[in-house]
Amino acid sequence: MPVYHRLGKVPSKRHVVFRKPDGSLYHEELFGTEGFSGVSSLVYHLYPPTIVKEAGKPFSVRPEIAVEDNLRALSFQGFEMPLKDDYLESRTTLFVNDDLHIGLSASKKGTGDYFFKNADADELIFVHQGNGTLHTNYGNLDFGYGDYLVIPRGTIYKIDFETTENRLLIIESFSPVVTPPRYRNEYGQMLEHSPFCERDFRLPEGLETHDEKGNFKVNIKKRGLIYPYVYGTHPFDVVGWDGYNYPYAFSIFNFEPLTGRIHMPPPIHQSFQGNNFVICSFVPRMYDYHPDAIPAPYHHSNIDSDELLYYVDGDFMSRNNIKKGQITLHPAGIPHGPHPGAIERSIGKKATNELAVMIDPFHPVKITKAALALEVKDYYKSWMFEPEEMVKD
């Protein structure tokens, strides 16, 4: 995004004396994810954020790779992943490369008695089912169906769900998740032709300052391991902060689709990007309005990127027999396009009601054992005409 934001109390200048009412100093922390050159925030704590009482034995959550190289169109039924009680335990990685991991979470409860910190990756969480609150030391974000939550790496957070069936799409990016530069001017402001603007983003609010000492468990993810840490003070002991680095929310329903007289290419749907990948939002929109337009997408060659599509809701007009939570993977190297009958069905239609999230990694993804447990068998054959259709032709 980002825009300057400020909550709570901060001193008039950076790196100057800032005292508590009792005369002792608040503890300033510079928080950024790209050294001293990227966006950052200055955070003011009641206590040093370094008081570690115990560092437990790490345990692995590294995904087990089942397919290193793939050149088949594949599909997976995400809603067949069983619900688990715990949020962290429910997180399951399905696809990986050196730039990002893509997975799902299906949990009944949130983080419970612990905090979580991803020290490796920015997290982009899409909320498919459920609602609740994301708690951080920057403040709180309420979320619900259709929300993207962008959480910069290193952010300590808790998730509290108000619902008992919560399904999330989780993208872990090893580079910052940002909005497309072509939507912004040289000053960072969203341009008039952008499909969203600053008003569409929800920033943290309701800063809560916890003046508590004790034993606070923070599960820290680093290089595929979870390190159980116990801190001596509450992680949310912040009295104020300001800057550009913080979590925020954006609803897919606030994405304004771009349309044209003839079919427009997928980049018009782009919402976010990271190093070597883009993320697009397919939302209800008016179809192409040329009198002879074919609204269904044309066949196109996937040569430069894999394409993963996560189906959220509605009727995705280019696919047959698609269910909520289903994922398709169309690998780089072979063409793909609408299913049989989709092109003809689309002619004359005025609008689409589809809702989906597309992820295009520019480097191939590896497929995990957990993903194969959800696989739709022989999906790659689904473009073959049925015998009766061949007779009709």
C-alpha positions in Angstrom: 0.0 0.0 0.0 1.3 1.8 2.4 0.3 5.1 3.9 1.5 6.9 7.0 -0.4 5.8 10.1 -0.1 6.7 13.8 -1.8 5.4 16.9 -1.3 6.2 20.6 1.5 8.4 22.0 4.8 9.2 20.2 7.4 11.8 20.9 7.8 14.9 18.7 11.1 13.6 17.2 12.5 10.2 16.4 15.2 8.7 18.7 14.8 11.3 21.5 14.1 11.0 25.2 10.5 9.8 25.8 9.6 9.2 29.4 6.8 7.5 31.3 4.8 9.3 33.9 7.2 7.8 36.6 10.2 9.3 34.8 11.6 6.1 33.3 12.1 5.7 29.6 9.8 4.1 27.1 11.6 1.7 24.8 11.8 2.6 21.1 11.9 -0.1 18.5 12.5 0.4 14.8 10.5 -2.3 12.9 11.1 -2.9 9.2 11.5 -5.9 7.0 14.2 -4.6 4.5 17.0 -3.4 6.7 17.0 0.4 7.1 15.9 1.1 3.5 12.4 -0.3 3.3 9.2 0.9 4.9 9.3 0.8 8.7 7.5 1.9 11.9 8.8 3.2 15.2 7.1 1.4 18.1 7.3 2.5 21.7 7.1 -0.2 24.4 6.6 -0.1 28.1 9.4 -2.6 28.5 12.3 -3.8 26.3 11.0 -6.2 23.6 14.0 -8.4 24.3 13.1 -10.0 27.7 13.3 -13.7 26.9 12.7 -16.1 29.8 12.9 -19.4 27.8 13.7 -20.5 24.3 12.2 -24.0 23.8 13.2 -26.8 21.5 12.1 -26.1 17.9 9.9 -28.4 16.0 9.5 -28.8 12.2 6.5 -27.7 10.1 8.4 -28.0 6.9 6.2 -29.3 4.1 6.9 -32.8 2.7 7.4 -32.4 -1.1 5.7 -35.1 -3.2 6.2 -33.7 -6.7 9.3 -31.8 -7.6 8.5 -31.2 -11.2 5.0 -31.1 -12.8 3.6 -30.6 -16.3 0.0 -31.7 -15.7 -3.1 -29.6 -15.0 -4.1 -30.5 -11.5 -7.0 -29.7 -9.2 -7.6 -30.0 -5.4 -10.7 -29.9 -3.2 -9.7 -27.5 -0.4 -12.8 -28.0 1.6 -12.0 -31.6 2.0 -9.2 -30.6 4.4 -10.5 -31.6 7.9 -11.0 -29.0 10.6 -8.6 -28.8 13.5 -9.0 -27.0 16.8 -5.8 -25.0 16.8 -5.0 -22.3 14.2 -1.3 -23.0 13.9 -1.8 -26.8 13.8 -4.4 -26.3 11.0 -2.1 -24.4 8.7 -1.2 -26.8 5.8 1.2 -25.9 3.0 0.2 -27.2 -0.4 2.6 -25.5 -3.0 6.1 -24.1 -2.6 8.9 -22.4 -4.4 11.7 -20.1 -3.4 9.5 -17.0 -3.6 6.3 -18.1 -1.7 4.4 -20.9 0.0 0.6 -21.4 -0.6 -1.6 -23.2 1.8 -4.9 -23.5 3.6 -6.1 -23.3 7.2 -9.2 -24.9 8.5 -9.6 -24.4 12.2 -12.3 -24.2 14.8 -10.4 -22.0 17.2 -7.8 -19.3 17.0 -4.4 -19.0 18.6 -5.6 -19.7 22.1 -3.0 -19.1 24.8 -0.1 -18.3 22.5 1.0 -15.6 20.1 2.4 -16.3 16.6 5.2 -14.6 14.6 6.3 -15.5 11.1 9.9 -14.4 10.9 10.4 -15.6 7.4 7.5 -14.2 5.3 4.9 -11.6 4.9 1.5 -13.3 5.2 -1.5 -12.6 2.9 -4.5 -14.3 4.4 -7.7 -14.5 2.4 -10.8 -15.2 4.6 -13.1 -17.6 2.8 -15.2 -18.6 5.8 -15.4 -17.2 9.3 -15.0 -13.9 11.1 -13.1 -12.6 14.0 -10.3 -10.2 15.1 -6.6 -10.0 14.3 -4.8 -8.7 17.4 -1.3 -7.1 17.0 0.8 -4.6 18.9 -0.2 -2.1 16.2 -3.9 -2.4 17.1 -6.8 -4.6 16.0 -8.4 -5.5 12.7 -11.8 -7.1 12.5 -12.2 -9.4 9.6 -14.9 -11.5 7.8 -15.8 -13.2 4.6 -13.8 -11.9 1.6 -11.2 -10.0 3.5 -7.5 -10.0 2.6 -5.3 -9.6 5.7 -1.7 -8.4 4.9 0.6 -9.1 7.8 4.3 -8.0 7.4 6.9 -10.5 8.5 7.9 -10.4 12.1 4.5 -9.1 13.3 3.5 -10.8 16.5 -0.2 -11.6 16.3 -3.2 -13.5 17.7 -6.3 -14.5 15.8 -9.6 -14.8 17.7 -12.5 -16.4 15.7 -16.1 -15.7 16.5 -17.1 -18.7 14.4 -16.4 -22.4 14.6 -15.6 -23.2 11.0 -13.0 -20.9 9.7 -11.3 -21.5 6.3 -8.4 -19.4 5.1 -6.2 -19.3 2.1 -2.7 -18.4 3.3 0.1 -17.0 1.1 3.6 -16.7 2.6 5.8 -14.3 0.6 9.5 -14.1 1.2 9.4 -10.6 -0.1 7.1 -7.7 0.9 3.5 -8.0 -0.4 2.7 -4.7 -2.2 0.1 -3.2 -4.4 1.0 -3.0 -8.1 3.3 0.0 -8.8 1.3 0.8 -12.0 -1.7 1.8 -9.8 0.4 4.4 -8.0 1.9 7.8 -8.9 5.5 8.8 -8.1 4.3 9.9 -4.6 2.7 6.6 -3.8 -0.9 7.8 -4.1 -3.4 5.5 -5.9 -4.1 6.8 -9.5 -7.6 7.5 -10.7 -7.7 4.3 -12.9 -6.7 2.0 -10.1 -9.3 -0.6 -9.2 -9.1 0.5 -5.5 -7.9 3.5 -3.5 -6.7 4.3 0.0 -10.3 4.5 1.3 -10.7 0.8 0.7 -8.0 -0.2 3.1 -8.7 -0.8 6.8 -5.9 0.2 9.0 -5.3 -1.0 12.6 -7.3 0.7 15.3 -8.1 0.3 19.0 -4.5 0.2 20.2 -4.4 -1.8 23.5 -1.5 -1.3 25.9 -1.0 -4.3 28.1 1.2 -3.5 31.2 1.7 -7.2 32.2 4.6 -9.3 33.3 4.6 -13.1 33.4 5.0 -15.9 30.9 3.9 -15.1 27.4 4.4 -17.8 24.8 5.3 -16.7 21.3 5.6 -19.4 18.6 8.1 -18.0 16.1 8.4 -19.6 12.6 11.8 -19.5 11.0 13.0 -21.6 8.0 10.2 -24.1 8.5 10.7 -24.6 12.2 8.6 -23.3 15.1 10.6 -22.0 18.0 8.6 -21.8 21.2 9.7 -18.7 23.1 8.6 -17.4 26.5 8.8 -13.7 27.0 8.6 -12.0 30.4 6.3 -9.1 29.3 3.2 -9.0 27.2 4.0 -8.5 23.5 1.3 -5.9 23.2 2.8 -3.4 25.6 2.9 -0.6 23.0 1.9 2.9 24.0 2.2 4.4 20.5 3.7 3.9 17.1 3.9 5.6 13.7 5.2 4.8 10.3 4.4 2.7 7.2 4.9 -0.9 8.3 1.8 -2.5 9.8 -0.9 -5.0 9.1 -4.0 -3.9 7.2 -7.2 -5.4 5.6 -8.7 -5.1 2.2 -12.0 -6.7 1.2 -12.2 -8.4 -2.2 -15.7 -6.8 -2.5 -13.9 -3.4 -2.7 -12.0 -4.3 -5.8 -13.6 -2.4 -8.7 -13.3 -4.6 -11.9 -12.0 -3.1 -15.1 -14.0 -4.0 -18.2 -13.9 -3.4 -21.9 -15.7 -4.0 -25.2 -13.8 -7.2 -25.8 -12.2 -9.7 -23.3 -9.5 -8.1 -21.2 -6.4 -10.1 -20.1 -5.9 -11.3 -16.5 -3.6 -8.4 -15.4 -6.6 -6.2 -15.1 -7.6 -8.3 -12.0 -4.3 -7.8 -10.2 -4.5 -6.8 -6.5 -1.1 -7.5 -5.0 2.3 -8.7 -5.9 5.6 -9.9 -4.5 8.9 -11.0 -5.9 8.2 -13.3 -8.9 4.4 -13.6 -8.4 1.2 -11.7 -8.7 -2.2 -12.1 -7.0 -5.5 -11.3 -8.8 -9.1 -10.9 -7.6 -11.9 -12.1 -9.8 -15.1 -10.4 -8.7 -18.7 -10.0 -10.1 -18.5 -7.7 -13.1 -20.2 -6.7 -16.4 -19.2 -8.8 -19.3 -17.6 -7.4 -22.5 -20.0 -5.3 -24.5 -18.9 -5.5 -28.1 -21.9 -7.0 -30.0 -19.9 -10.0 -31.0 -17.8 -10.3 -27.9 -16.9 -13.7 -26.5 -16.8 -13.2 -22.7 -15.1 -16.5 -21.9 -11.3 -16.2 -21.9 -9.5 -17.3 -25.0 -7.1 -20.3 -24.8 -3.7 -19.1 -23.8 -0.3 -20.6 -23.3 1.2 -20.8 -19.8 4.8 -20.4 -20.8 6.1 -17.9 -18.3 4.2 -18.8 -15.1 2.2 -21.3 -13.3 -1.5 -20.4 -12.6 -3.2 -21.3 -9.4 -6.9 -20.4 -9.1 -8.7 -20.6 -5.7 -12.5 -20.7 -6.2 -14.4 -18.8 -3.6 -18.0 -18.5 -4.6 -20.5 -18.0 -7.5 -20.4 -19.6 -11.0 -16.9 -19.5 -12.5 -18.0 -19.4 -16.2 -14.9 -20.9 -17.8 -14.9 -24.1 -15.7 -17.2 -27.0 -15.3 -18.2 -28.7 -12.0 -16.2 -26.4 -9.8 -16.8 -26.4 -6.0 -16.1 -23.8 -3.3 -12.6 -24.0 -2.0 -11.4 -25.9 -5.1 -7.9 -25.1 -6.4 -6.7 -25.5 -10.0 -3.0 -25.6 -11.0 -2.3 -24.9 -14.7 1.5 -25.3 -15.0 3.9 -23.2 -17.1 4.7 -24.9 -20.4 1.4 -26.0 -21.8 -1.8 -24.0 -22.9 -5.0 -24.0 -21.1 -8.4 -22.5 -21.6 -12.2 -22.8 -21.0 -13.7 -26.2 -20.4 -15.8 -27.7 -23.2 -19.0 -25.8 -23.7 -17.9 -22.7 -21.7 -17.1 -20.5 -24.7 -20.5 -21.1 -26.3 -22.4 -20.7 -23.0 -20.7 -17.3 -22.4 -21.9 -15.7 -25.7 -24.6 -13.2 -25.1 -24.2 -13.2 -21.3 -24.3 -9.7 -19.6 -22.5 -10.3 -16.3 -20.6 -12.8 -14.2 -21.1 -13.7 -10.6 -17.7 -15.4 -10.0 -15.5 -14.8 -7.0 -12.0 -16.2 -7.0 -8.3 -15.5 -6.1 -5.6 -16.2 -8.6 -1.9 -16.6 -7.8 0.6 -16.6 -10.7 4.1 -17.7 -9.6 6.7 -16.9 -12.3 8.8 -19.9 -11.1 7.2 -23.4 -10.9 5.7 -24.6 -7.7 6.5 -27.9 -6.0 3.5 -29.9 -4.8 3.3 -31.3 -1.2 2.1 -34.6 0.1 -0.7 -32.8 1.8 -1.9 -31.3 -1.5 -2.0 -34.7 -3.1 -4.4 -35.9 -0.4 -6.9 -33.4 -1.8 -6.3 -34.1 -5.5 -9.1 -34.4 -8.0 -8.2 -37.4 -10.1 -7.6 -37.0 -13.8 -8.4 -33.3 -13.9 -5.9 -32.9 -16.7 -8.3 -34.9 -18.9 -11.3 -32.6 -18.2 -10.9 -30.8 -21.6 -11.8 -34.0 -23.5 -15.2 -34.0 -25.3 -17.7 -36.5 -24.0 -18.7 -39.1 -26.6 -22.2 -37.7 -27.0 -20.7 -34.2 -27.7 -18.4 -35.7 -30.3 -21.4 -37.3 -32.1 -23.3 -33.9 -32.1 -20.3 -32.3 -33.8 
